[in-house]
Amino acid sequence: LARRLFPERSGLALGATALTAFNPMFLFVSAAVNNDAPAALVGSLALLWIVRTTDGSSPTTGPTLTRHSMVVGLLIGLGVLTKLSLLGLVPVAVLVVTLRAWQLYADGSGARRLVSIIGYPLLLVLVTASVSGWWFLRNWRIYGDPTALNAFIAVQGLLQAVPLLQDWLGEFGTFRWTYW
């Protein structure tokens, strides 16, 4: 992703790789069975495809944008099944695909341009929903909440008060120790 975003700075890609590869907490978490490592992988792949949609290194045509929309939708759908927070990639991807469709059909008729700026993002959302939508329906049926956050909160509990700055500063030592 760093190489794609900054092709003229090859050292940056190596540095980003090293930062991730030798991050103590990332190594620790990745060595355990959990959803964080696959979420990082699928989220990174989705971001890479989103960047590929915009960077102009390959000519973007209608079929290419269709493929990109479908691949990004698939990756986000898989990511959402892995970790709910990857749902935050949907608005980013929709915005990027919409802007790319706008650019791609700049010379087309108004109707064709309108269909394109609606159609490609809709395709992305439909692919995402077809991959992960069953999970939200399941949660709604079982927990009465499509995200199942109500079940999580019932187990985890709520904060008793809104954390203040001094509370966050007090946690800094914990953040530092858990990182190393």
C-alpha angles and dihedrals in degrees: 000000000000091000090050094048096041108025093164092057106063092167090062091062091050090048093049090049092049093046090055097038094051099036102124097214093044089053091048095047092043091053091059127073105258142113098261099084095049090044090054091048097047093040091052092048090050091050090048091053091046089054091045088056091060109029098082095223089126123036109261113219131166093270091045092051089047090053092046091049091051095045093047090047091050093049094047090047091053090044093052089052087053099044129357093221090072086072083083088074091068097077091044092050093044091051093049094047091046092051092046091050089049090054094042094053098037091122096043128098119280092252094050091047091049092049090049097049089050099035102053096048090043089053090051092050093045092052090048091049093046091054099042106015094092089063092057091047090050092050091047091052095046103034104019088240124089092216095042088223090133089064091047092050091048089059100034098037131216129279111262093221139006108273115248127213091262089055091054091046089051089056093053092090090053091049091051095048095045090050092056 
